[in-house]
Amino acid sequence: MSNNKRKISPKTVTFLAILVLTATISYNAGLKKSSALRESTNEPPVQAPPTHPIPDKLTKEEPIGVAQETVGLTEDIETFDLRTALIPLDKLRGSDRLNYLNDLFTYLANNHSPDEALRIASSLERENDYALRVLITEWHLKKRNLPLSQENAFRRRMMSLTGGDFGIEVQLSEQISRLSLDESVKSAWIHNFSDHISRSQIQGILDAKEIASNPEKLLENKDDWTDWEQQNYRNSVLNLWAQRSPKQAFDWYTENSSALNEEYSQDILAQWAKRNPSELANYTANIEDYNLRQTAIKTAAASLALSNTTKAMAWADSISDTYEREVAYEAIYENSVKGIGARISSSDGFPEIRDILANGPLVDSGITEGDRLISSIESDGTTHDLYGKDLSSVVSALSGEPDSVVQLRILRKNEETGSLEEHLIETKRDLLIINRFRGK
């Protein structure tokens, strides 16, 4: 797709004026067949290149016919405002309306600056989010030379974005960062949403990718931002930085924490533990601040306990300081899995025993793989019905402190008779030794 602006002939200009006055009647007629086909197959519209080029301006010397009178232009107005092209939207509905918007903003993305394109998108009372998605789609695709099938797949994926928990502007900011769009797009996006209620999150997302080369941005204060916005911006940037380079983010933070006036260490350490718990565990001895070192030890121990209990205990054993070693032991214990020692799946509404942990309490208990759980009964008589429950509720019911007694009511098919049998089997929960690796 070319980046060069398209040359507009007088004939094309005349056609545009007619197009504005007639609400794209000829354009819509050409779309009816393809629109009907898409609607009958329930497929989302594939975003085609613009059918009708729309010029950035028409001087009054151009033959625009009666368009001046219709759109309210007078002899004193030198240019034809691009937003005039939005007039046909008032008479378009459904897929025809979206197809027209797609053509318009595809053209804008390829022939105008991001600032201009975003200003036009922001002027829409409706479908603003659709226009933004089209723009980002085209800004990305014009830099790539993808096969048509991949282009269409990318268009469909972008058109399916719904905004998530933070809104479409924030979600699309994440796309701009992930796709590494041009700096002009990033700057225009930040400027366009400089008054948006989520501006701190938007700018934080877009600044985070390059923050390692200019971390001083985190120390800047924006005069028109609230204290919460300043804090949210820094938290967003540091979290995203820690996701990519946790040690680098942590080292910078520890050197500059006094200038930030907020506590961000726990969030950074959490990202580090998630990405590489072993690296964090080995680094704790290098942390000079006593309280920060305790926090790092607890965070590393908790993450290691969930991924590999044996490895976590071996690391804790290696800590020379007696108190800090106990801190690690306690964190490992608190975060280790405690339960009956089985992997559970769902089958026909029943929680089903899939795998029994080799060193777990179910070994030699009478429970076998394939047993279906009906309910669990605590030592005080409390009963948890498990049939029809989601797996999260089932796991919660079966978890508990080591040595606590629980009875499992199960259904099992008798292999000899083929009939279903009900069994009530008692077992004890235990601290489970997990020896699988998660992450690095």
C-alpha positions in Angstrom: 0.0 0.0 0.0 1.5 3.3 -1.0 2.2 6.2 1.3 2.0 8.8 -1.4 -1.0 11.1 -1.5 -3.3 10.4 -4.3 -3.7 13.0 -7.1 -7.3 14.2 -7.4 -8.5 15.0 -10.9 -11.3 17.6 -11.5 -13.5 14.8 -12.5 -13.0 13.0 -9.2 -13.6 16.2 -7.3 -16.9 16.7 -9.1 -17.8 13.1 -8.3 -17.1 13.7 -4.6 -19.4 16.7 -4.5 -22.1 14.7 -6.1 -21.4 11.9 -3.6 -21.8 14.2 -0.6 -25.2 15.5 -2.0 -26.6 12.2 -2.9 -25.5 10.3 0.3 -23.4 7.9 -1.7 -26.3 6.4 -3.6 -24.2 4.9 -6.3 -21.6 3.7 -3.8 -24.3 1.9 -1.7 -25.9 0.3 -4.8 -22.5 -1.3 -5.5 -22.2 -2.6 -2.0 -25.7 -4.2 -1.6 -24.7 -7.6 -3.0 -21.5 -8.0 -0.9 -23.3 -6.6 2.2 -26.1 -9.1 1.8 -23.7 -11.9 1.4 -21.7 -11.0 4.5 -24.9 -10.6 6.5 -26.2 -14.0 5.3 -23.0 -15.7 6.3 -22.7 -13.8 9.6 -19.1 -12.9 8.7 -17.7 -9.5 9.9 -17.0 -7.1 7.0 -13.5 -7.4 5.5 -12.1 -3.9 5.5 -11.3 -3.1 1.8 -9.1 -0.3 0.5 -11.0 3.0 0.0 -13.2 2.9 -3.1 -13.7 6.7 -3.3 -10.6 8.8 -2.6 -11.5 11.8 -0.5 -9.3 14.9 -0.9 -7.9 16.9 2.0 -9.4 20.1 0.6 -11.1 21.5 -2.5 -10.3 25.1 -3.3 -13.1 27.3 -4.6 -11.5 27.3 -8.0 -12.3 23.5 -8.3 -15.6 22.6 -10.0 -17.5 21.6 -7.0 -20.9 22.6 -8.5 -23.8 23.0 -6.0 -21.9 21.4 -3.2 -21.0 24.9 -1.8 -24.7 25.8 -1.2 -25.6 22.4 0.2 -22.8 22.2 2.8 -23.0 25.9 3.7 -19.8 27.1 2.0 -19.7 30.7 0.9 -17.3 32.7 -1.3 -15.4 33.7 1.9 -14.4 30.1 2.7 -11.2 29.1 0.9 -11.3 25.3 1.5 -13.7 22.4 1.6 -13.6 21.0 5.1 -12.8 17.3 5.1 -15.5 16.7 7.7 -18.0 17.5 5.0 -17.4 14.0 3.8 -19.1 12.7 7.0 -22.5 14.2 5.9 -23.6 11.0 4.0 -23.5 9.1 7.3 -26.8 10.7 8.3 -28.5 8.6 5.7 -26.5 5.4 5.9 -27.4 2.5 8.1 -25.8 -0.9 9.1 -23.1 -2.4 7.1 -23.3 0.4 4.4 -22.6 3.0 7.1 -19.6 1.0 8.4 -18.3 0.4 4.9 -18.4 4.1 4.2 -16.6 4.9 7.4 -14.0 2.2 6.6 -13.3 3.8 3.2 -13.1 7.3 4.7 -10.7 6.4 7.5 -8.6 4.0 5.3 -8.0 7.0 3.0 -7.2 9.3 6.0 -4.7 6.8 7.4 -2.8 6.6 4.1 -3.0 10.2 3.0 -3.1 12.4 6.0 -1.1 12.9 9.2 -2.1 10.9 12.3 -3.1 14.3 14.0 -5.5 15.1 11.2 -7.0 11.6 11.0 -7.5 11.5 14.8 -9.2 14.9 14.8 -11.7 13.7 12.2 -12.3 10.4 14.2 -12.9 12.4 17.4 -15.5 14.5 15.6 -17.8 11.5 15.2 -20.7 11.3 17.6 -21.1 7.6 16.9 -18.7 4.8 15.8 -15.7 6.7 17.1 -14.2 3.5 18.3 -14.7 1.9 14.9 -12.9 4.7 13.2 -10.0 4.4 15.7 -9.7 0.7 15.0 -9.6 1.3 11.2 -6.9 3.9 11.6 -4.6 1.7 13.7 -5.2 -1.2 11.3 -4.2 0.8 8.3 -1.2 2.5 10.0 0.1 -1.0 10.7 -0.7 -2.6 7.4 0.8 0.2 5.3 4.2 -0.6 6.8 3.8 -4.3 6.1 3.7 -6.4 2.9 1.4 -9.2 4.1 -0.4 -11.8 2.0 -4.1 -10.9 1.6 -5.2 -13.7 3.9 -3.0 -12.4 6.7 -4.2 -8.8 6.1 -7.8 -9.8 6.4 -7.1 -11.9 9.5 -5.5 -8.9 11.1 -8.4 -6.6 10.2 -10.9 -9.0 11.7 -8.9 -9.3 14.9 -8.7 -5.5 15.2 -12.4 -5.1 14.5 -13.2 -7.6 17.2 -11.6 -5.5 20.0 -14.2 -4.4 22.5 -12.3 -2.2 24.9 -11.8 -4.7 27.8 -11.9 -3.4 31.3 -10.3 0.0 30.6 -12.0 1.1 27.4 -11.2 1.1 23.7 -8.7 4.0 23.9 -6.5 2.2 26.4 -6.8 -1.1 24.6 -5.8 0.5 21.3 -2.9 2.2 23.1 -1.6 -1.3 24.0 -1.9 -2.2 20.3 0.1 0.9 19.2 2.8 -0.1 21.6 2.8 -3.8 20.7 2.8 -3.1 17.0 5.6 -0.5 17.3 3.8 2.1 15.2 5.5 5.2 14.1 6.5 7.9 16.7 4.1 10.3 14.8 1.2 8.0 15.6 2.2 7.7 19.3 2.6 11.5 19.7 -0.7 12.2 17.9 -2.5 9.6 20.0 -1.2 11.1 23.3 -2.1 14.6 22.1 -5.6 13.6 20.9 -6.4 12.0 24.3 -4.7 14.6 26.4 -8.0 15.4 28.1 -9.3 11.8 28.3 -10.1 10.5 31.8 -7.7 7.6 31.2 -4.9 9.8 29.9 -2.4 8.7 32.6 -2.9 5.1 31.6 -2.7 5.8 27.9 0.5 7.8 28.2 2.0 5.3 30.6 1.4 2.4 28.1 3.0 4.4 25.2 6.0 5.7 27.3 6.8 2.4 28.9 8.4 0.7 25.8 11.2 3.4 25.6 11.4 4.2 29.3 14.7 2.4 29.8 16.4 5.0 27.5 14.8 8.0 29.3 13.7 7.0 32.8 13.8 10.6 33.9 10.2 10.9 32.5 9.1 9.1 35.6 10.4 12.0 37.7 8.5 14.7 35.7 5.3 16.2 37.1 2.5 17.3 34.8 1.0 20.5 36.1 -2.6 19.7 35.0 -2.7 16.1 36.3 -4.1 15.1 39.6 -1.9 13.4 42.2 -3.6 10.1 41.5 -2.9 10.5 37.7 0.8 11.1 38.5 0.9 8.0 40.6 -1.1 5.8 38.1 1.2 6.9 35.3 4.4 5.9 37.2 2.8 2.6 38.4 1.8 1.8 34.8 5.2 2.5 33.4 7.2 0.7 36.1 4.9 -2.3 35.9 5.3 -2.6 32.1 9.1 -2.0 32.4 9.3 -4.7 35.0 7.5 -7.1 32.8 10.3 -6.7 30.2 13.4 -6.0 32.3 12.6 -6.5 36.0 16.2 -6.2 37.3 16.7 -3.0 35.3 13.4 -1.5 36.5 14.1 -2.5 40.1 17.7 -1.1 40.2 16.5 2.2 38.8 13.6 2.4 41.3 15.9 1.6 44.3 18.2 4.5 43.3 15.4 7.0 42.7 12.7 5.9 45.2 13.1 8.9 47.4 12.2 11.2 44.5 9.0 9.4 43.7 7.2 9.8 47.0 5.3 6.5 46.4 5.9 2.9 47.1 6.2 0.8 43.9 8.7 -1.9 45.0 6.1 -4.6 45.7 4.6 -4.3 42.2 8.0 -4.5 40.6 9.1 -7.5 42.6 5.8 -9.2 41.8 6.5 -8.8 38.1 10.0 -10.0 38.6 8.9 -13.1 40.5 6.3 -13.9 37.8 8.9 -13.6 35.0 11.9 -15.2 36.6 11.5 -16.3 40.3 14.9 -18.0 40.4 16.7 -14.8 39.3 14.9 -12.8 41.9 15.7 -15.4 44.6 19.4 -15.3 43.8 19.4 -11.5 43.7 17.9 -11.0 47.2 21.3 -11.1 48.9 22.4 -8.0 46.9 19.6 -5.8 48.2 21.0 -3.5 50.9 17.8 -2.1 52.3 16.7 -4.5 55.1 12.9 -4.1 54.7 13.1 -4.3 51.0 15.2 -7.4 51.2 12.6 -9.1 53.4 9.9 -8.2 50.9 12.0 -9.6 48.0 12.6 -12.9 49.9 8.9 -13.3 50.6 8.0 -12.6 47.0 10.6 -15.0 45.6 9.7 -17.7 48.0 6.0 -17.5 47.3 6.5 -17.7 43.5 9.0 -20.6 43.8 6.6 -22.5 46.1 3.9 -22.5 43.5 6.3 -23.7 40.7 8.7 -26.1 42.4 8.5 -26.8 46.2 11.8 -28.8 46.3 13.6 -26.0 44.5 12.1 -23.4 46.9 13.1 -25.3 50.0 16.7 -25.8 48.7 17.0 -22.1 48.1 15.6 -21.3 51.5 18.1 -23.7 53.1 20.9 -21.7 51.4 20.1 -18.4 53.1 22.7 -17.8 55.7 20.8 -15.4 58.0 18.6 -17.4 60.4 15.8 -14.9 60.5 15.6 -14.4 56.8 15.7 -18.2 56.3 12.7 -18.5 58.5 11.0 -15.7 56.5 11.5 -17.8 53.4 10.3 -21.0 55.0 7.1 -19.3 56.2 6.4 -17.8 52.8 6.9 -21.2 51.1 4.5 -22.9 53.6 1.8 -20.2 53.2 1.9 -20.3 49.4 2.4 -24.0 48.8 -0.5 -26.1 47.6 -2.3 -27.8 50.4 -5.0 -30.4 49.7 -5.7 -34.0 48.7 -3.0 -34.3 46.1 -4.9 -34.8 42.9 -5.5 -33.1 39.6 -9.1 -32.4 38.9 -11.0 -32.0 35.7 -14.7 -31.7 34.8 -16.7 -34.5 33.1 -20.5 -34.5 32.6 -20.9 -32.1 35.5 -18.7 -34.2 37.9 -15.3 -33.3 39.2 -13.1 -36.2 38.1 -9.9 -37.4 39.5 -7.4 -37.2 36.6 -4.0 -37.7 38.2 -2.9 -38.6 41.7 0.3 -36.9 43.0 2.9 -39.6 43.6 3.8 -38.3 47.1 0.3 -37.1 48.0 -2.2 -38.3 50.6 -4.5 -40.1 48.1 -1.8 -42.7 47.4 -3.2 -46.0 48.9 -6.3 -44.2 50.1 -8.7 -46.2 47.9 -9.3 -43.3 45.5 -8.5 -44.1 41.9 -8.1 -42.1 38.8 -11.5 -41.7 37.0 -13.5 -41.5 40.2 -16.3 -38.9 40.1 -16.7 -36.7 43.1 -20.2 -36.0 44.5 -19.4 -34.2 47.7 -16.8 -33.6 50.4 -17.5 -33.8 54.1 -15.4 -32.0 56.7 -14.7 -33.5 60.2 -17.3 -31.1 61.7 -20.0 -32.4 59.4 -19.9 -29.5 56.9 -20.8 -30.9 53.5 -19.7 -29.3 50.2 -21.8 -30.4 47.2 -19.4 -30.8 44.2 -21.6 -32.0 41.4 -22.3 -29.2 38.9 -19.8 -26.8 40.5 -17.0 -25.0 38.6 -13.5 -26.2 39.2 -12.5 -23.2 41.2 -15.2 -24.0 43.8 -14.2 -27.6 43.8 -10.5 -26.9 44.4 -11.4 -24.5 47.2 -13.6 -27.1 48.9 -10.9 -29.8 48.7 -8.0 -27.5 49.8 -7.2 -27.2 53.5 -4.6 -27.3 56.2 -2.2 -30.3 56.4 -3.6 -33.2 58.6 -7.2 -32.0 58.3 -9.6 -34.9 57.7 -12.0 -34.9 54.8 -14.4 -37.6 53.5 -14.9 -37.9 49.7 -18.2 -39.2 48.4 -17.6 -40.7 44.9 -19.2 -42.5 42.1 -17.3 -45.3 40.4 -18.1 -47.8 37.6 -17.6 -51.4 38.6 -15.5 -52.9 35.8 -16.9 -56.4 36.3 -20.6 -55.7 36.6 -20.7 -52.4 34.7 -22.9 -50.8 37.3 -22.3 -47.5 39.2 -21.2 -47.8 42.8 -21.1 -45.1 45.5 -18.1 -45.0 48.0 -17.2 -42.9 51.0 -13.5 -42.6 51.4 -11.7 -40.7 54.2 -8.3 -39.1 53.6 -6.1 -36.3 55.1 -4.9 -33.2 53.4 -1.2 -32.5 53.2 1.3 -29.9 52.1 1.9 -31.0 48.5 5.4 -31.1 47.1 5.1 -29.7 43.5 8.0 -30.5 41.3 7.0 -28.8 38.1 8.7 -25.7 36.7 6.7 -22.6 35.8 8.6 -19.9 34.0 12.4 -19.8 34.1 
